[in-house]
Amino acid sequence: MSTKLFVGSLPWAVNDESLKSTFSSYGTVVSAKVITDRQTGKSRGFGFVEMENETDANAAIKALNGSQLNGRNIIVNEAKPQR
């Protein structure tokens, strides 16, 4: 079963493809989505990555949480379910 991760403090230049590329080093990425503002289309500075399994997700969290991506320290943790 796949595991969804929250990724915060993303640099504005990061897009879906670069986010997927960053996480693919740690396992199979099912999907990667940078959340954008509906009116402007610009990044809101966070996104979600869905990893194929929990082992890959945990490896990505361990390696990437607090790491630098394009000069910014990103936050990576397991996404909480929507209410």
Secondary structure as UniProt FT lines:
FT   STRAND          3..8
FT   TURN            12..13
FT   HELIX           16..24
FT   TURN            25..26
FT   STRAND          29..36
FT   TURN            38..40
FT   STRAND          43..51
FT   HELIX           54..64
FT   TURN            65..66
FT   STRAND          68..69
FT   TURN            70..71
FT   STRAND          72..73
FT   STRAND          75..78
//
